[in-house]
Amino acid sequence: PQLDGGCYDLFDRICPVSDEVKEHFLAVYPQYEKKTKVFHNMIDTDKIRKGAEKPGGFDDDFAGVRLLTVGRLTAQKAYEVAVDAMKLLKERGRNARWYILGEGEERKALEKKIKEYGLEQDFLLLGAKENPYPYYKQCDIYVHATRFEGKSIAIQEAQTLGCAIVASECNREQITDGEDGILCALDAAAVKEAVGFLIRNPDRRRAYAQAALKCPVNYENEERLLEQLLSGKE
C-alpha cells in the first residue's frame, strides 16, 4: 500500500483478471470493493484455431510423447522444476520429449542445468515463436507448472486447441482436477507423476483433451462488462 501511494484512488474501475486475484487484491485494499470487478482475459479463438492450421510446429522426427510448455523463461514459470521432472521421467524410461516456447533471463541457467543432466535431446528451449499454435495442436500433453498466475492465457490457448493439460495448483481456477486436466503440487516428483500418468494412459489424455475443448475460455458477459466499464455505468 505504501508503494502504490494511493494511485487506486484515481481509477474509476479496477479489473483483476480472475476471482482469486480479486480476492487477494481486496484482502489488501478492501476500501476499493465497490469499484473492483473481474474482467477475464479475452482471446481470439478463431485466430488461434486458424493459426494452428498454418504450417509450422515440430520439425524433428521424434516418435514418442511430446510435452509442451509456452511462457517466458522467468522465475515465475519454474522451469527448473520442469527440468528436474524431466530427469525423473527419463530415469523411469519414459519415451518423452519436452519443448519450451519462450525467451527470458533464465535461459543460461536452464541451459546449464539441462547440460548437467544430459537432457540436451530431451528438454528443448525453442525460443519465442510468432505462431505457437501448431505446437499446441501437435503436442500430446500441455504442461503449465508455474509458481503463480493471474489467469493463464497459455492455458486458455491450450484449451481452445483441445490439449490434455497438467498444471500446478495455482491454476485451479482454470482446471478442474480429474475432469478436464490434472492439477499437481509444484515439485519435480509431483509433476513427474502427473505427466507420467498421462504418458502411460493415452485414453485419459484423449478424455482430458475432449473436456478441455468444452472449457469456457471467453465469457458471454465480457463484452457487456466492457461496455459498462467504458461508460461508467453499473
Beta strands, then each sheet from edge to edge (+ up, - down):
strand 1: 65-70
strand 2: 96-101
strand 3: 123-127
strand 4: 141-144
strand 5: 165-168
strand 6: 182-184
sheet 1: 3+ 2+ 1+ 4+ 5+ 6+
end
